[in-house]
Amino acid sequence: MELSKKLNQWQQAKLIDSTTADKIIEFEKQHSRPIALWALGGLGAFAIILGLVSIIASNWMQTPNWLKLTTDLILCLVIALSLYRVVSLDNSNPRNQWLREILVIFYYGFTLASMALIGQTYQLGGSIASLLLVWTLFTLPLVLLGRGKFLTVLWIVGTAVTYALNINAFDDIIRQFISQQYLGNALLGALIILSPLLFMLLSRLPWLVNHRPIMAGELSRYSWLAIIIGGWFSHFLWYESSPKSVDDIKSLQLLLTLCLIATTAMLMSIPKLYSSSSPHHHLMMRTVLITVFLISATAVWHEETHPVIGAIINITYMLVLAWAALTIQSIKLFNSMTALICIRLLFIYFEVFGSMLATGIGLVMGGLFTLSVVWLWFKKSASIARHFGLSPTSKSEQDEQ
Amino acid sequence: MNNKNSLIIVLIPFFLLCLLIARAEYHLSMGTQWDFAITGYDPRDLLRGHYLRFRLDYDWQTSQKQCVDNSNCAYCLSDIGNKAPKVHIVDTAIAKQCDGYMHYGERQAPLNRFYIPETQAALAEDLLRQAQSDNSAYLRLSINKEGIAQIVDLIIEGKPLEDLLKKESRD
């Protein structure tokens, strides 16, 4: 509908004729995916999985265990063979693609529900972490049969939760081999903090990039999101005092060394990992990584709390993100960052000043500053857009919104 | 991707489930069954989700623990003709020569919960409370040659909990 509206506007402005408009509509029809259909289908499959898990959790006594397990296995086999049938068919058919995606999502969740059923039937006392780990590993080939974004996001969430819950298991393994407390703490901290880099490396596996570009793209996107969010939250370290014990300081030093090595390695690898991106993108990624590392590394050595410094660093960080948004030509992200900066400025006054007079003066100044930014935006946005290679029409589209 | 690879991939989860079932059944059939008294459960919070919580009440030997290195300790089980065995903690090598032995510490799987049907939760709770006062609640474990324990059943007054729940619900 949005496209039809635009096409009508362009025809009225005599930019295109009716023949061109019809050709555009026909082309879009052939190449568009019914996003709503896919999303609803995915949600439906997900709801069924949650329902099954809930039924299993109720541990229905009226059904003998052998019947529950047999039914489960038969159902599993039916799903597996149905999926195999669909995968063997023509992949270019949109209906088959949709069916394959739904079956993979359903089978993915059904496997977890079945494992929970077996655990409940045999009173297996294992942890949820080990259950999720086995499930994630054994369903990976199955997930790679899918192509869609909903499945990818579902898998990323499942894998991230599995990783987070199994951090403790890694800790137990580390402690078995390493007796020094500070060393174990540093390694555990590295496993947690550097996990987005690990997922980013996974997203850049050549096979994944070439054969599952949507999965590779989403995994990369969420990894960067985790890094950016982590960087944003690191300013809260200035609101806490740093540890004072010798072991804690040793842990921090070792942890920062590990992070420095990992960050440096990633900085050098970015052109190779993102070979299809422009040098501007590489520069943006490197700048964001360096900034996140620096603001986190410098935030752990103070003895007193310094909320003002934390707030200033936070604003500086968001300025860097705003610059990064312009570099990748994302006007929406740039606008969001600008808005966040203004909001954050206002919050500073609540943090810093105690009296109502001081807070009031601060808020007035902050409000004036915000209005100045808005005025500057309207006056200068066209030239900024041209400087960063953004289309002049992007401004008018934003204005209409 | 050729059809053979696709078939293998779609069958991996199915084989995993079969393997889990086979492993559990094998453990139950090949292990030796021991009954342990249970106690220490909080009567105000027996239910956690849809499982009963408790802890094992070992019938200790005079010296409870004769093992120093926790990573190499195991429970030594001695059958003295009672319902529950006598237990003490010794080096794994010594424990393997006892009537039965079981993993100790972190190597031991959690044995403190028993899944129950949602609709019978309140009834199960009452039965277990009653059994607590009578000291007639036992956890039956199947322990294999490697010392790994798996829960078989919760026994109350000599009968499996599930049978008691079915009988009570019929009545």
Interface residues (C-beta under 8 A of the other chain):
Chain A: A57 S58 N59 W60 M61 L69 D72 L73 C76 L77 A80 L81 L83 Y84 V87 S88 Y107 T111 S114 M115 I118 Q120 T121 Y122 Q123 L124 G125 G126 S127 V134 F138 T139 P141 L142 L144 L145 D172 Q176
Chain B: M1 N3 S6 L7 I9 V10 L11 I12 P13 F14 L16 L17 C18 L20 I21 A24 L28 G49 H50 S71 E106 A109 P110 L111 N112 R113 F114 Y115 I116 P117 E118 T119 Q120 Q150 I151 V152 D153 E162 L165 K166 S169
